[in-house]
Every structure is written in C-alpha cells, then in structure tokens.
Amino acid sequence: MKVAIVGASGAVGQEFLRVLAERNFPMTELVLFGSSRSAGKVYEFKGKKLTVKELKHGDDFKGFQIVFASAGASISKEYADDITKFGAVMIDNSSAFRMDEDVPLVVPEVNAADAKNRPRGIIANPNCTTTQMVVALKPIQDLSHIRRVHVSTYQAASGAGAAAMEELELQYRQIMDGEAVTVEKFPYQLAYNLIPQVDVFMDNGYTKEEMKMYHETRKIMHSNVEVSATCVRVPSLRAHSESVWVETEKPISVEEARAAFEAAPGVEVMDNPAEKIYPMPLFLSGKDPVYVGRIRKDLANPNGLTFWCVSDQIKKGAALNAVQIAEYLIQEGEV
C-alpha cells in the first residue's frame, strides 16, 4: 500500500501524519508532496525522516493506492487528473468536488458505502462543521426523520489554519503588552471578540460556510432536511463547538436520544449538568470523537430536541475522517 499526502506542511497535512501513525495505518510507503515553498522540508514519521517533494504535473502518482489531498481547492482541481490517472483513490479535503454529482461526499459513521461509487476516483471530505454535525444527527435520524436543523457554530481559530492560530496567540500577547494588534487572518481582531462571519457572504445573506452546512448535510444524509446555520468565529484555539436544534417527524424523548447517542459510532456522550459536565473545546482538542452534551427537549417545539456538540475539526473534521474513509475502503477490498 503506497500512500501520499498532498499539502503535507499545512495544519491538516501535519494532522494526517499524526493520525496515520496513531492508527498504525497499513502501508508500505508514505510520500509527502507540497508547494515549491514546502519542498525540501523534513518531517518525522514513526521514526523515519520524510522529505517533502514538490508537487508537479506528470507521473509522480504512478503506483499509489491512496492520496490524501489537503492543499486547497484550486490545487485539488489542478492536480486531480495527475493523482487519479493511474488508479489512485484521491481523498480530497478541500471544497473542490464536494457538491459534484459524480463525487461521493463521505462521513464513514453516516454513509460509508457511498465511497464505493466513485467514477472519477475521487472521494470528498466534507466541511468540518458539517462532519461533526452529521455524526451527531445520524443516531437521531435513525429514530425519526429529521425535518429541520437550526445550528449556531462556535468555530476555533484553527479552522482558518495554523497561521490563524498563531495570530490569535500573537493578538493576546500584543494586547497584554500594549502594542498595536495584528489583524491579517480574520476580518477583525479575534482576541476578546466574536466574529459572526466565517467565509464570504452570499446573495441570500448567509455565508458560504453556512450554505455548505445546508447542501452538504442533505447530500451526506440522502435527506430533504432543511438546515439553517449561523457560523461564528470564536477566540478558542482548536476544536469547533455547535449548538444544534432538530425537529423530527415524531417526538423523541431525551432518554431515547441519549441512548441513541451512547450507542452511535464516533459519538461520546458527556452530559451531566449536576456535575457541570459538558463538552468544551479546551479539553477535547486532539480527541477523536464527536462529544455531545446538554441534551434536552426544545421548549419551543414538541417535536424538537436540542444539544451541544464539540469536536476537533482538524482531526475528525478533516484528517481523521479522511483516514477512516481509507480504512473503510481497505476493509471492503476497494483498494
């Protein structure tokens, strides 16, 4: 099994290295690719030093079975043919192909089998906010069809990359030292602030991030569910949080919902209000599951439930989800 990572120097590329090592992914060779700027960098993987090769058009992907791509949509589009032409499966972490009809959009806990139908040799990894939400929605959907979802997200700086995390830390230091605050990665200062904008605004007043949650959820869940999102950038470093309201066709009790969450793959229930136990990003960064808490009935809707969920969006929202897709393909004899 020959595996490649495209975009190895980015935050998600580095997470791929950690996840592949943690899970002892079955491969004989791992090759790292990056931009001309990243070429020549050396990273350690399971005691071996790997040097980043420059990504170029040509036959560099001959003999590979799986290629994890996380270098941005424009790079994915430009190099998809090079990556797949010799039969490699491209598992793409960008937005390039997510809504293409002939590219499956996969979260293994929800729709793993979709990965088998990939006419272009490409499987798309969803947006991180969508990924954690659908993992939590699936056990509810299995009890009763979900008609509507309202969600507010609380998205960490890491959603905008490693440089954004560094900028947030820099801003706090600059404020404490009485210096002018650097603002480059976000529309406004993020330290001591919340920004109710993630990505650009669309004609309907929603942001691109919010519309991703609408369209991607429907595609992954094969559902007509309506999703209305407000995405907010918050001054936490890593792991996204979401406040979710669902309306189901039939009423579901809190007890039924909790039991479904507890039995669901990829979900960890952390819900004991009496002991002040609920998911928080500070303590859950670097963890695999989607953590669910604050499970309760919606006071405004007899068919409604509401809950809070937290997940590391670099891990489950990106690298881990892609690796789980690859593991499923191996398990099913698809590669």
Buried (B, 14 or more C-beta within 10 A) or exposed (E): BBBBBBBBBBBBBBBBBBBBBEBEBEBEEBBBBBBEEBBEEEBEBEEEEBEBBEBEEEEBBEEBBBBBBBBBBEBBEBBBEBBBEBEBBBBBBBBBBBEEEEBBBBBBBBBBEBBEEBEBBBBBBBBBBBBBBBBBBBBBBEBBBBBBBBBBBBBBBBBBBBEBBBBBEBBBEBBEEEEEBEEEBBEEBBBEEEBEBBBEEEEEEBBBBBBBBBBBBBBBBEBEBBBBBBBBBBBBBBBBBBBBBBBBEEEBEEEBBBBBBEEBEBBBBBBEEEEEEBBBBEEBBEBBBBBBBBBBBBEEBEBBBBBBBBBBBBBBBBBBBBBBBBBBBBEEEEB
